[in-house]
Amino acid sequence: MNRFQKVGILAAAAFISLGPAIPQVFGVGQDYVRPWMMFAGVGQGTMKGTFTLTKVDGSTQTYTPLEIMALERYPNTFHYEFDRLLLDRDAITPIVSTFCAEHVGQDDVLSYIGRVGIQNGWALYEADDVCPKQEQLLAEVGS
């Protein structure tokens, strides 16, 4: 192996291993210089906030997202296949439907205020009356 090949291999190795540090150190990035992204997407869609159940008589109860989903903790993030993530606005209905069918009355209102994990951190999320209507629940049971 000649000197030119050795220099080329060392340059390629340096670029592969140190290239992603350039955007972090100097604050610049291009298509050919990608930033490091460890664990991209882990935590995305997880809820961190409070559900509030307002009864017809005006009394309120608060629940954590884990209580609504009947979980002790979020699943292991190493194998992150979890079907109850809040990835878009309409995704909250399937997450709360079981809780609503068992604990929420016809005229009660379940709302959520808190944050939701996104690609680059957390986003504020507020939703009122998140339970599916009784007609939708009956249609799902009949099918």
N, CA, C and O atoms as a GROMACS GRO file, in nm:
protein
  572
    1MET      N    1   0.086  -0.116   0.000
    1MET     CA    2   0.000   0.000   0.000
    1MET      C    3   0.091   0.124   0.000
    1MET      O    4   0.179   0.138   0.085
    2ASN      N    5   0.067   0.210  -0.096
    2ASN     CA    6   0.154   0.328  -0.105
    2ASN      C    7   0.105   0.440  -0.012
    2ASN      O    8   0.000   0.429   0.052
    3ARG      N    9   0.182   0.545  -0.006
    3ARG     CA   10   0.154   0.658   0.084
    3ARG      C   11   0.020   0.725   0.050
    3ARG      O   12  -0.053   0.764   0.141
    4PHE      N   13  -0.012   0.740  -0.078
    4PHE     CA   14  -0.136   0.805  -0.120
    4PHE      C   15  -0.258   0.725  -0.070
    4PHE      O   16  -0.356   0.785  -0.025
    5GLN      N   17  -0.254   0.595  -0.079
    5GLN     CA   18  -0.365   0.511  -0.032
    5GLN      C   19  -0.381   0.521   0.120
    5GLN      O   20  -0.493   0.527   0.170
    6LYS      N   21  -0.270   0.523   0.192
    6LYS     CA   22  -0.275   0.535   0.337
    6LYS      C   23  -0.337   0.668   0.381
    6LYS      O   24  -0.419   0.672   0.473
    7VAL      N   25  -0.298   0.776   0.314
    7VAL     CA   26  -0.354   0.907   0.346
    7VAL      C   27  -0.503   0.911   0.312
    7VAL      O   28  -0.581   0.968   0.389
    8GLY      N   29  -0.542   0.853   0.202
    8GLY     CA   30  -0.684   0.849   0.163
    8GLY      C   31  -0.769   0.772   0.262
    8GLY      O   32  -0.879   0.814   0.298
    9ILE      N   33  -0.717   0.658   0.307
    9ILE     CA   34  -0.791   0.577   0.405
    9ILE      C   35  -0.802   0.651   0.538
    9ILE      O   36  -0.907   0.649   0.601
   10LEU      N   37  -0.694   0.715   0.581
   10LEU     CA   38  -0.698   0.791   0.707
   10LEU      C   39  -0.794   0.911   0.696
   10LEU      O   40  -0.865   0.941   0.791
   11ALA      N   41  -0.794   0.978   0.582
   11ALA     CA   42  -0.885   1.091   0.563
   11ALA      C   43  -1.031   1.045   0.564
   11ALA      O   44  -1.115   1.110   0.626
   12ALA      N   45  -1.060   0.935   0.498
   12ALA     CA   46  -1.197   0.882   0.497
   12ALA      C   47  -1.240   0.840   0.637
   12ALA      O   48  -1.353   0.866   0.678
   13ALA      N   49  -1.150   0.775   0.710
   13ALA     CA   50  -1.182   0.732   0.846
   13ALA      C   51  -1.207   0.852   0.937
   13ALA      O   52  -1.299   0.850   1.019
   14ALA      N   53  -1.126   0.956   0.923
   14ALA     CA   54  -1.144   1.076   1.003
   14ALA      C   55  -1.277   1.144   0.970
   14ALA      O   56  -1.347   1.190   1.060
   15PHE      N   57  -1.312   1.152   0.841
   15PHE     CA   58  -1.437   1.215   0.801
   15PHE      C   59  -1.557   1.136   0.851
   15PHE      O   60  -1.654   1.195   0.898
   16ILE      N   61  -1.551   1.004   0.842
   16ILE     CA   62  -1.663   0.921   0.887
   16ILE      C   63  -1.683   0.933   1.038
   16ILE      O   64  -1.796   0.944   1.085
   17SER      N   65  -1.575   0.931   1.113
   17SER     CA   66  -1.590   0.934   1.258
   17SER      C   67  -1.607   1.074   1.315
   17SER      O   68  -1.677   1.091   1.415
   18LEU      N   69  -1.546   1.175   1.256
   18LEU     CA   70  -1.553   1.311   1.310
   18LEU      C   71  -1.647   1.403   1.235
   18LEU      O   72  -1.678   1.511   1.284
   19GLY      N   73  -1.692   1.365   1.117
   19GLY     CA   74  -1.778   1.449   1.036
   19GLY      C   75  -1.906   1.493   1.106
   19GLY      O   76  -1.942   1.610   1.095
   20PRO      N   77  -1.975   1.404   1.177
   20PRO     CA   78  -2.097   1.448   1.246
   20PRO      C   79  -2.074   1.548   1.357
   20PRO      O   80  -2.169   1.614   1.399
   21ALA      N   81  -1.952   1.563   1.405
   21ALA     CA   82  -1.925   1.661   1.511
   21ALA      C   83  -1.918   1.803   1.456
   21ALA      O   84  -1.933   1.899   1.532
   22ILE      N   85  -1.897   1.820   1.326
   22ILE     CA   86  -1.883   1.954   1.268
   22ILE      C   87  -2.006   2.041   1.294
   22ILE      O   88  -1.989   2.155   1.337
   23PRO      N   89  -2.131   1.993   1.270
   23PRO     CA   90  -2.246   2.078   1.301
   23PRO      C   91  -2.258   2.113   1.449
   23PRO      O   92  -2.304   2.222   1.483
   24GLN      N   93  -2.218   2.022   1.536
   24GLN     CA   94  -2.228   2.051   1.679
   24GLN      C   95  -2.120   2.149   1.725
   24GLN      O   96  -2.147   2.234   1.810
   25VAL      N   97  -2.000   2.138   1.672
   25VAL     CA   98  -1.891   2.224   1.715
   25VAL      C   99  -1.899   2.362   1.650
   25VAL      O  100  -1.882   2.464   1.717
   26PHE      N  101  -1.924   2.365   1.520
   26PHE     CA  102  -1.920   2.491   1.446
   26PHE      C  103  -2.057   2.547   1.412
   26PHE      O  104  -2.067   2.660   1.364
   27GLY      N  105  -2.163   2.470   1.435
   27GLY     CA  106  -2.298   2.519   1.408
   27GLY      C  107  -2.332   2.527   1.260
   27GLY      O  108  -2.423   2.601   1.222
   28VAL      N  109  -2.262   2.454   1.177
   28VAL     CA  110  -2.292   2.453   1.034
   28VAL      C  111  -2.319   2.309   0.991
   28VAL      O  112  -2.270   2.215   1.054
   29GLY      N  113  -2.394   2.293   0.887
   29GLY     CA  114  -2.422   2.160   0.836
   29GLY      C  115  -2.464   2.165   0.691
   29GLY      O  116  -2.528   2.262   0.648
   30GLN      N  117  -2.432   2.067   0.619
   30GLN     CA  118  -2.469   2.055   0.478
   30GLN      C  119  -2.523   1.914   0.456
   30GLN      O  120  -2.527   1.833   0.548
   31ASP      N  121  -2.564   1.887   0.333
   31ASP     CA  122  -2.613   1.753   0.302
   31ASP      C  123  -2.504   1.647   0.316
   31ASP      O  124  -2.534   1.532   0.349
   32TYR      N  125  -2.381   1.683   0.293
   32TYR     CA  126  -2.272   1.586   0.302
   32TYR      C  127  -2.211   1.579   0.441
   32TYR      O  128  -2.126   1.493   0.467
   33VAL      N  129  -2.252   1.668   0.531
   33VAL     CA  130  -2.206   1.664   0.670
   33VAL      C  131  -2.330   1.655   0.759
   33VAL      O  132  -2.393   1.756   0.789
   34ARG      N  133  -2.364   1.534   0.799
   34ARG     CA  134  -2.484   1.511   0.879
   34ARG      C  135  -2.454   1.519   1.028
   34ARG      O  136  -2.347   1.478   1.071
   35PRO      N  137  -2.549   1.572   1.108
   35PRO     CA  138  -2.528   1.574   1.253
   35PRO      C  139  -2.553   1.436   1.313
   35PRO      O  140  -2.622   1.353   1.255
   36TRP      N  141  -2.495   1.415   1.430
   36TRP     CA  142  -2.524   1.291   1.502
   36TRP      C  143  -2.667   1.296   1.551
   36TRP      O  144  -2.714   1.400   1.596
   37MET      N  145  -2.735   1.186   1.542
   37MET     CA  146  -2.870   1.178   1.596
   37MET      C  147  -2.884   1.042   1.663
   37MET      O  148  -2.906   0.940   1.598
   38MET      N  149  -2.871   1.043   1.793
   38MET     CA  150  -2.882   0.917   1.867
   38MET      C  151  -3.026   0.897   1.911
   38MET      O  152  -3.091   0.991   1.957
   39PHE      N  153  -3.074   0.777   1.898
   39PHE     CA  154  -3.206   0.740   1.942
   39PHE      C  155  -3.315   0.828   1.882
   39PHE      O  156  -3.403   0.874   1.953
   40ALA      N  157  -3.310   0.850   1.754
   40ALA     CA  158  -3.409   0.933   1.686
   40ALA      C  159  -3.547   0.870   1.698
   40ALA      O  160  -3.565   0.753   1.665
   41GLY      N  161  -3.641   0.946   1.744
   41GLY     CA  162  -3.779   0.900   1.752
   41GLY      C  163  -3.817   0.835   1.884
   41GLY      O  164  -3.936   0.816   1.909
   42VAL      N  165  -3.721   0.801   1.970
   42VAL     CA  166  -3.756   0.740   2.098
   42VAL      C  167  -3.820   0.848   2.185
   42VAL      O  168  -3.763   0.956   2.203
   43GLY      N  169  -3.933   0.819   2.238
   43GLY     CA  170  -4.006   0.916   2.320
   43GLY      C  171  -4.102   1.000   2.240
   43GLY      O  172  -4.184   1.073   2.297
   44GLN      N  173  -4.095   0.992   2.110
   44GLN     CA  174  -4.184   1.069   2.025
   44GLN      C  175  -4.325   1.014   2.038
   44GLN      O  176  -4.348   0.894   2.017
   45GLY      N  177  -4.420   1.099   2.072
   45GLY     CA  178  -4.558   1.058   2.088
   45GLY      C  179  -4.598   1.026   2.231
   45GLY      O  180  -4.715   1.001   2.258
   46THR      N  181  -4.502   1.024   2.323
   46THR     CA  182  -4.537   1.000   2.463
   46THR      C  183  -4.594   1.126   2.525
   46THR      O  184  -4.552   1.237   2.493
   47MET      N  185  -4.690   1.108   2.612
   47MET     CA  186  -4.760   1.220   2.674
   47MET      C  187  -4.706   1.245   2.814
   47MET      O  188  -4.679   1.152   2.890
   48LYS      N  189  -4.692   1.373   2.847
   48LYS     CA  190  -4.647   1.416   2.979
   48LYS      C  191  -4.738   1.531   3.020
   48LYS      O  192  -4.712   1.647   2.986
   49GLY      N  193  -4.842   1.498   3.092
   49GLY     CA  194  -4.938   1.602   3.128
   49GLY      C  195  -5.047   1.545   3.217
   49GLY      O  196  -5.026   1.448   3.289
   50THR      N  197  -5.165   1.607   3.211
   50THR     CA  198  -5.275   1.571   3.298
   50THR      C  199  -5.405   1.561   3.219
   50THR      O  200  -5.439   1.650   3.141
   51PHE      N  201  -5.475   1.452   3.240
   51PHE     CA  202  -5.612   1.439   3.192
   51PHE      C  203  -5.704   1.484   3.304
   51PHE      O  204  -5.682   1.449   3.420
   52THR      N  205  -5.806   1.561   3.271
   52THR     CA  206  -5.902   1.608   3.370
   52THR      C  207  -6.040   1.560   3.329
   52THR      O  208  -6.088   1.588   3.219
   53LEU      N  209  -6.104   1.486   3.419
   53LEU     CA  210  -6.240   1.439   3.397
   53LEU      C  211  -6.334   1.530   3.472
   53LEU      O  212  -6.330   1.538   3.595
   54THR      N  213  -6.420   1.600   3.399
   54THR     CA  214  -6.517   1.691   3.458
   54THR      C  215  -6.654   1.624   3.451
   54THR      O  216  -6.706   1.599   3.342
   55LYS      N  217  -6.710   1.595   3.566
   55LYS     CA  218  -6.841   1.529   3.575
   55LYS      C  219  -6.951   1.631   3.551
   55LYS      O  220  -6.927   1.752   3.553
   56VAL      N  221  -7.071   1.582   3.530
   56VAL     CA  222  -7.187   1.668   3.505
   56VAL      C  223  -7.214   1.758   3.626
   56VAL      O  224  -7.256   1.872   3.609
   57ASP      N  225  -7.191   1.707   3.747
   57ASP     CA  226  -7.218   1.786   3.867
   57ASP      C  227  -7.110   1.890   3.895
   57ASP      O  228  -7.121   1.965   3.993
   58GLY      N  229  -7.004   1.897   3.811
   58GLY     CA  230  -6.900   1.998   3.826
   58GLY      C  231  -6.775   1.948   3.897
   58GLY      O  232  -6.674   2.018   3.899
   59SER      N  233  -6.779   1.830   3.954
   59SER     CA  234  -6.660   1.776   4.021
   59SER      C  235  -6.557   1.734   3.917
   59SER      O  236  -6.591   1.696   3.805
   60THR      N  237  -6.430   1.742   3.957
   60THR     CA  238  -6.322   1.707   3.864
   60THR      C  239  -6.230   1.604   3.928
   60THR      O  240  -6.212   1.600   4.050
   61GLN      N  241  -6.171   1.522   3.843
   61GLN     CA  242  -6.070   1.427   3.883
   61GLN      C  243  -5.957   1.436   3.783
   61GLN      O  244  -5.980   1.456   3.664
   62THR      N  245  -5.834   1.424   3.831
   62THR     CA  246  -5.719   1.429   3.740
   62THR      C  247  -5.655   1.291   3.731
   62THR      O  248  -5.654   1.214   3.827
   63TYR      N  249  -5.601   1.263   3.612
   63TYR     CA  250  -5.536   1.135   3.584
   63TYR      C  251  -5.408   1.161   3.506
   63TYR      O  252  -5.398   1.259   3.432
   64THR      N  253  -5.312   1.074   3.524
   64THR     CA  254  -5.192   1.079   3.442
   64THR      C  255  -5.218   1.000   3.314
   64THR      O  256  -5.310   0.918   3.310
   65PRO      N  257  -5.140   1.023   3.209
   65PRO     CA  258  -5.157   0.942   3.089
   65PRO      C  259  -5.142   0.792   3.114
   65PRO      O  260  -5.209   0.712   3.050
   66LEU      N  261  -5.054   0.754   3.205
   66LEU     CA  262  -5.037   0.612   3.236
   66LEU      C  263  -5.161   0.554   3.302
   66LEU      O  264  -5.197   0.439   3.275
   67GLU      N  265  -5.228   0.631   3.387
   67GLU     CA  266  -5.353   0.585   3.447
   67GLU      C  267  -5.462   0.568   3.341
   67GLU      O  268  -5.540   0.474   3.347
   68ILE      N  269  -5.466   0.658   3.246
   68ILE     CA  270  -5.566   0.650   3.139
   68ILE      C  271  -5.544   0.524   3.056
   68ILE      O  272  -5.639   0.460   3.014
   69MET      N  273  -5.417   0.490   3.031
   69MET     CA  274  -5.385   0.373   2.949
   69MET      C  275  -5.373   0.245   3.031
   69MET      O  276  -5.346   0.139   2.975
   70ALA      N  277  -5.394   0.253   3.163
   70ALA     CA  278  -5.385   0.138   3.254
   70ALA      C  279  -5.247   0.072   3.247
   70ALA      O  280  -5.236  -0.050   3.236
   71LEU      N  281  -5.142   0.155   3.253
   71LEU     CA  282  -5.005   0.107   3.251
   71LEU      C  283  -4.933   0.151   3.378
   71LEU      O  284  -4.965   0.255   3.436
   72GLU      N  285  -4.835   0.071   3.421
   72GLU     CA  286  -4.752   0.112   3.534
   72GLU      C  287  -4.642   0.206   3.489
   72GLU      O  288  -4.604   0.299   3.560
   73ARG      N  289  -4.589   0.181   3.368
   73ARG     CA  290  -4.483   0.264   3.312
   73ARG      C  291  -4.487   0.248   3.160
   73ARG      O  292  -4.549   0.156   3.108
   74TYR      N  293  -4.419   0.338   3.092
   74TYR     CA  294  -4.408   0.323   2.948
   74TYR      C  295  -4.321   0.202   2.916
   74TYR      O  296  -4.234   0.167   2.996
   75PRO      N  297  -4.342   0.139   2.803
   75PRO     CA  298  -4.263   0.019   2.773
   75PRO      C  299  -4.116   0.051   2.750
   75PRO      O  300  -4.078   0.166   2.731
   76ASN      N  301  -4.036  -0.054   2.751
   76ASN     CA  302  -3.892  -0.042   2.728
   76ASN      C  303  -3.865   0.027   2.595
   76ASN      O  304  -3.924  -0.009   2.493
   77THR      N  305  -3.777   0.125   2.595
   77THR     CA  306  -3.752   0.202   2.473
   77THR      C  307  -3.657   0.132   2.377
   77THR      O  308  -3.641   0.176   2.263
   78PHE      N  309  -3.594   0.023   2.421
   78PHE     CA  310  -3.504  -0.048   2.330
   78PHE      C  311  -3.582  -0.114   2.217
   78PHE      O  312  -3.539  -0.112   2.102
   79HIS      N  313  -3.695  -0.171   2.249
   79HIS     CA  314  -3.785  -0.229   2.148
   79HIS      C  315  -3.911  -0.145   2.149
   79HIS      O  316  -4.012  -0.186   2.206
   80TYR      N  317  -3.909  -0.030   2.088
   80TYR     CA  318  -4.014   0.069   2.104
   80TYR      C  319  -4.126   0.049   2.003
   80TYR      O  320  -4.144   0.129   1.911
   81GLU      N  321  -4.200  -0.058   2.021
   81GLU     CA  322  -4.320  -0.081   1.941
   81GLU      C  323  -4.438  -0.068   2.035
   81GLU      O  324  -4.475  -0.162   2.105
   82PHE      N  325  -4.496   0.049   2.038
   82PHE     CA  326  -4.602   0.082   2.132
   82PHE      C  327  -4.713   0.148   2.053
   82PHE      O  328  -4.691   0.250   1.988
   83ASP      N  329  -4.833   0.091   2.058
   83ASP     CA  330  -4.941   0.137   1.972
   83ASP      C  331  -5.020   0.254   2.028
   83ASP      O  332  -5.111   0.303   1.962
   84ARG      N  333  -4.987   0.301   2.147
   84ARG     CA  334  -5.062   0.412   2.206
   84ARG      C  335  -4.978   0.537   2.217
   84ARG      O  336  -4.960   0.593   2.325
   85LEU      N  337  -4.926   0.580   2.104
   85LEU     CA  338  -4.848   0.703   2.097
   85LEU      C  339  -4.933   0.813   2.033
   85LEU      O  340  -5.014   0.786   1.945
   86LEU      N  341  -4.914   0.933   2.077
   86LEU     CA  342  -4.988   1.048   2.026
   86LEU      C  343  -4.905   1.113   1.916
   86LEU      O  344  -4.832   1.209   1.940
   87LEU      N  345  -4.917   1.059   1.795
   87LEU     CA  346  -4.835   1.107   1.684
   87LEU      C  347  -4.906   1.212   1.598
   87LEU      O  348  -4.842   1.281   1.520
   88ASP      N  349  -5.038   1.223   1.611
   88ASP     CA  350  -5.112   1.330   1.542
   88ASP      C  351  -5.235   1.364   1.625
   88ASP      O  352  -5.263   1.298   1.725
   89ARG      N  353  -5.308   1.466   1.585
   89ARG     CA  354  -5.422   1.516   1.663
   89ARG      C  355  -5.531   1.411   1.684
   89ARG      O  356  -5.593   1.407   1.791
   90ASP      N  357  -5.556   1.327   1.584
   90ASP     CA  358  -5.664   1.230   1.594
   90ASP      C  359  -5.624   1.104   1.669
   90ASP      O  360  -5.710   1.019   1.695
   91ALA      N  361  -5.498   1.089   1.705
   91ALA     CA  362  -5.450   0.966   1.769
   91ALA      C  363  -5.490   0.956   1.915
   91ALA      O  364  -5.472   0.850   1.976
   92ILE      N  365  -5.544   1.062   1.974
   92ILE     CA  366  -5.578   1.056   2.115
   92ILE      C  367  -5.705   0.973   2.138
   92ILE      O  368  -5.721   0.915   2.245
   93THR      N  369  -5.794   0.967   2.042
   93THR     CA  370  -5.920   0.894   2.059
   93THR      C  371  -5.898   0.745   2.085
   93THR      O  372  -5.955   0.693   2.180
   94PRO      N  373  -5.817   0.674   2.005
   94PRO     CA  374  -5.796   0.532   2.039
   94PRO      C  375  -5.722   0.511   2.170
   94PRO      O  376  -5.738   0.406   2.234
   95ILE      N  377  -5.642   0.607   2.211
   95ILE     CA  378  -5.567   0.595   2.336
   95ILE      C  379  -5.662   0.596   2.456
   95ILE      O  380  -5.642   0.522   2.552
   96VAL      N  381  -5.765   0.681   2.451
   96VAL     CA  382  -5.854   0.699   2.566
   96VAL      C  383  -5.984   0.622   2.554
   96VAL      O  384  -6.063   0.623   2.649
   97SER      N  385  -6.011   0.554   2.444
   97SER     CA  386  -6.142   0.493   2.422
   97SER      C  387  -6.179   0.390   2.528
   97SER      O  388  -6.294   0.386   2.572
   98THR      N  389  -6.086   0.306   2.570
   98THR     CA  390  -6.117   0.205   2.672
   98THR      C  391  -6.149   0.271   2.806
   98THR      O  392  -6.245   0.233   2.873
   99PHE      N  393  -6.069   0.371   2.843
   99PHE     CA  394  -6.096   0.444   2.968
   99PHE      C  395  -6.231   0.513   2.961
   99PHE      O  396  -6.307   0.510   3.058
  100CYS      N  397  -6.262   0.574   2.848
  100CYS     CA  398  -6.389   0.646   2.834
  100CYS      C  399  -6.507   0.550   2.845
  100CYS      O  400  -6.608   0.582   2.909
  101ALA      N  401  -6.496   0.433   2.784
  101ALA     CA  402  -6.606   0.338   2.789
  101ALA      C  403  -6.632   0.288   2.930
  101ALA      O  404  -6.746   0.257   2.966
  102GLU      N  405  -6.527   0.280   3.012
  102GLU     CA  406  -6.542   0.225   3.146
  102GLU      C  407  -6.568   0.330   3.255
  102GLU      O  408  -6.632   0.300   3.355
  103HIS      N  409  -6.518   0.454   3.236
  103HIS     CA  410  -6.520   0.550   3.346
  103HIS      C  411  -6.591   0.682   3.316
  103HIS      O  412  -6.617   0.758   3.410
  104VAL      N  413  -6.621   0.712   3.194
  104VAL     CA  414  -6.675   0.844   3.160
  104VAL      C  415  -6.822   0.830   3.123
  104VAL      O  416  -6.859   0.749   3.039
  105GLY      N  417  -6.904   0.913   3.188
  105GLY     CA  418  -7.047   0.911   3.161
  105GLY      C  419  -7.082   0.983   3.031
  105GLY      O  420  -6.995   1.042   2.966
  106GLN      N  421  -7.209   0.976   2.995
  106GLN     CA  422  -7.257   1.031   2.868
  106GLN      C  423  -7.227   1.181   2.854
  106GLN      O  424  -7.184   1.225   2.747
  107ASP      N  425  -7.248   1.259   2.959
  107ASP     CA  426  -7.229   1.404   2.950
  107ASP      C  427  -7.102   1.452   3.019
  107ASP      O  428  -7.081   1.573   3.032
  108ASP      N  429  -7.018   1.361   3.064
  108ASP     CA  430  -6.890   1.400   3.126
  108ASP      C  431  -6.790   1.439   3.017
  108ASP      O  432  -6.803   1.398   2.902
  109VAL      N  433  -6.691   1.518   3.055
  109VAL     CA  434  -6.591   1.566   2.960
  109VAL      C  435  -6.451   1.528   3.010
  109VAL      O  436  -6.415   1.558   3.124
  110LEU      N  437  -6.374   1.464   2.924
  110LEU     CA  438  -6.235   1.431   2.953
  110LEU      C  439  -6.147   1.519   2.865
  110LEU      O  440  -6.161   1.518   2.743
  111SER      N  441  -6.058   1.595   2.927
  111SER     CA  442  -5.969   1.683   2.851
  111SER      C  443  -5.824   1.655   2.890
  111SER      O  444  -5.797   1.595   2.994
  112TYR      N  445  -5.733   1.699   2.803
  112TYR     CA  446  -5.590   1.678   2.827
  112TYR      C  447  -5.517   1.810   2.809
  112TYR      O  448  -5.545   1.886   2.716
  113ILE      N  449  -5.424   1.837   2.898
  113ILE     CA  450  -5.334   1.950   2.883
  113ILE      C  451  -5.195   1.904   2.926
  113ILE      O  452  -5.178   1.845   3.033
  114GLY      N  453  -5.098   1.931   2.843
  114GLY     CA  454  -4.962   1.889   2.875
  114GLY      C  455  -4.871   1.900   2.756
  114GLY      O  456  -4.890   1.984   2.668
  115ARG      N  457  -4.773   1.813   2.754
  115ARG     CA  458  -4.676   1.812   2.646
  115ARG      C  459  -4.673   1.674   2.582
  115ARG      O  460  -4.710   1.574   2.642
  116VAL      N  461  -4.627   1.673   2.458
  116VAL     CA  462  -4.613   1.549   2.383
  116VAL      C  463  -4.473   1.547   2.323
  116VAL      O  464  -4.426   1.648   2.271
  117GLY      N  465  -4.408   1.433   2.331
  117GLY     CA  466  -4.273   1.420   2.276
  117GLY      C  467  -4.275   1.429   2.125
  117GLY      O  468  -4.353   1.361   2.058
  118ILE      N  469  -4.187   1.514   2.071
  118ILE     CA  470  -4.171   1.528   1.927
  118ILE      C  471  -4.024   1.499   1.893
  118ILE      O  472  -3.945   1.469   1.982
  119GLN      N  473  -3.990   1.508   1.767
  119GLN     CA  474  -3.855   1.472   1.722
  119GLN      C  475  -3.746   1.551   1.794
  119GLN      O  476  -3.641   1.496   1.826
  120ASN      N  477  -3.770   1.680   1.820
  120ASN     CA  478  -3.665   1.765   1.878
  120ASN      C  479  -3.696   1.813   2.019
  120ASN      O  480  -3.644   1.917   2.060
  121GLY      N  481  -3.779   1.741   2.094
  121GLY     CA  482  -3.809   1.784   2.230
  121GLY      C  483  -3.954   1.760   2.266
  121GLY      O  484  -4.006   1.650   2.248
  122TRP      N  485  -4.020   1.864   2.317
  122TRP     CA  486  -4.158   1.855   2.362
  122TRP      C  487  -4.241   1.965   2.298
  122TRP      O  488  -4.191   2.075   2.274
  123ALA      N  489  -4.367   1.936   2.271
  123ALA     CA  490  -4.460   2.035   2.217
  123ALA      C  491  -4.582   2.042   2.309
  123ALA      O  492  -4.625   1.940   2.363
  124LEU      N  493  -4.636   2.161   2.327
  124LEU     CA  494  -4.757   2.177   2.406
  124LEU      C  495  -4.875   2.116   2.331
  124LEU      O  496  -4.883   2.124   2.208
  125TYR      N  497  -4.964   2.054   2.405
  125TYR     CA  498  -5.082   1.991   2.344
  125TYR      C  499  -5.199   2.006   2.440
  125TYR      O  500  -5.190   1.971   2.557
  126GLU      N  501  -5.309   2.058   2.388
  126GLU     CA  502  -5.432   2.072   2.465
  126GLU      C  503  -5.545   2.014   2.382
  126GLU      O  504  -5.554   2.038   2.262
  127ALA      N  505  -5.632   1.937   2.447
  127ALA     CA  506  -5.748   1.880   2.377
  127ALA      C  507  -5.864   1.873   2.474
  127ALA      O  508  -5.850   1.827   2.588
  128ASP      N  509  -5.981   1.919   2.430
  128ASP     CA  510  -6.103   1.913   2.509
  128ASP      C  511  -6.193   1.804   2.455
  128ASP      O  512  -6.196   1.778   2.335
  129ASP      N  513  -6.266   1.741   2.544
  129ASP     CA  514  -6.366   1.640   2.508
  129ASP      C  515  -6.305   1.534   2.415
  129ASP      O  516  -6.348   1.520   2.301
  130VAL      N  517  -6.206   1.462   2.466
  130VAL     CA  518  -6.131   1.368   2.384
  130VAL      C  519  -6.199   1.231   2.371
  130VAL      O  520  -6.158   1.150   2.288
  131CYS      N  521  -6.301   1.206   2.451
  131CYS     CA  522  -6.368   1.076   2.442
  131CYS      C  523  -6.449   1.065   2.314
  131CYS      O  524  -6.512   1.162   2.272
  132PRO      N  525  -6.448   0.947   2.253
  132PRO     CA  526  -6.534   0.929   2.137
  132PRO      C  527  -6.680   0.930   2.183
  132PRO      O  528  -6.711   0.893   2.296
  133LYS      N  529  -6.766   0.972   2.096
  133LYS     CA  530  -6.908   0.980   2.130
  133LYS      C  531  -6.964   0.839   2.148
  133LYS      O  532  -6.910   0.743   2.094
  134GLN      N  533  -7.071   0.828   2.224
  134GLN     CA  534  -7.130   0.699   2.256
  134GLN      C  535  -7.168   0.621   2.130
  134GLN      O  536  -7.157   0.499   2.128
  135GLU      N  537  -7.213   0.690   2.026
  135GLU     CA  538  -7.252   0.622   1.902
  135GLU      C  539  -7.132   0.552   1.839
  135GLU      O  540  -7.145   0.442   1.785
  136GLN      N  541  -7.013   0.616   1.844
  136GLN     CA  542  -6.893   0.555   1.789
  136GLN      C  543  -6.856   0.428   1.866
  136GLN      O  544  -6.817   0.328   1.806
  137LEU      N  545  -6.867   0.434   1.998
  137LEU     CA  546  -6.833   0.317   2.078
  137LEU      C  547  -6.927   0.200   2.048
  137LEU      O  548  -6.882   0.086   2.040
  138LEU      N  549  -7.056   0.228   2.033
  138LEU     CA  550  -7.151   0.122   2.000
  138LEU      C  551  -7.125   0.064   1.863
  138LEU      O  552  -7.140  -0.057   1.843
  139ALA      N  553  -7.085   0.147   1.768
  139ALA     CA  554  -7.054   0.098   1.634
  139ALA      C  555  -6.931   0.009   1.635
  139ALA      O  556  -6.927  -0.091   1.563
  140GLU      N  557  -6.831   0.042   1.717
  140GLU     CA  558  -6.711  -0.040   1.726
  140GLU      C  559  -6.742  -0.176   1.789
  140GLU      O  560  -6.685  -0.277   1.748
  141VAL      N  561  -6.830  -0.179   1.889
  141VAL     CA  562  -6.866  -0.305   1.953
  141VAL      C  563  -6.943  -0.394   1.856
  141VAL      O  564  -6.926  -0.515   1.855
  142GLY      N  565  -7.028  -0.332   1.774
  142GLY     CA  566  -7.110  -0.410   1.679
  142GLY      C  567  -7.032  -0.466   1.563
  142GLY      O  568  -7.078  -0.561   1.499
  143SER      N  569  -6.915  -0.412   1.531
  143SER     CA  570  -6.841  -0.460   1.415
  143SER      C  571  -6.749  -0.573   1.446
  143SER      O  572  -6.681  -0.623   1.357
   0.00000   0.00000   0.00000
